[in-house]
């Protein structure tokens, strides 16, 4: 899918390029662009861009996660929030306020 998705719940089963704005954003494929949600953003594979919401989760992030809770396995970028977790870091996998891996 390419473009802008808006609604209460947005979901893309394959890859997605563009902007998603809703309460819940969920993508099963690689994502390029931004997810902005009131509550929850999820990318099952990789996002290149930004996730902004209360809870952000992705397997791999190249860019920014901004929210109350940010979760990822792999990171090439920055997390800003209260709970920031990057599983692939050797030390300090969870940090408050800011976490990063480049």
NORZI-V731550 format. One line per field, one symbol per residue. ss: DSSP state (H for helix, E for strand, C for the rest). phi: phi as a letter, one per 30 degrees, with the letter a starting at -180 (. if undefined). burial: # if it has 9 or more other C-alpha atoms within 8 Angstrom, else .. Layout:
BEGIN
ss = ???
phi = ???
burial = ???
END
This chain:
BEGIN
ss = CEEEEECCEEEECCCEEEEEEEEEEEECCCEEEEEEEEEEEEEEEEEEEEEECCEEEEEEEEEEEECCEEEEEEEEEEEEEEEEEECCCCCCCEEEEEEEEC
phi = .bkbcbldbcbbdcdbbkbcbadbcbbccebbkbcbbdbbbbbdcbcckbcbldbbbadbbckbbbadbbbadcbblbcbldbbbbddddbhdbbdibbaab
burial = .....#..##.#.#########################################################################......#########.
END
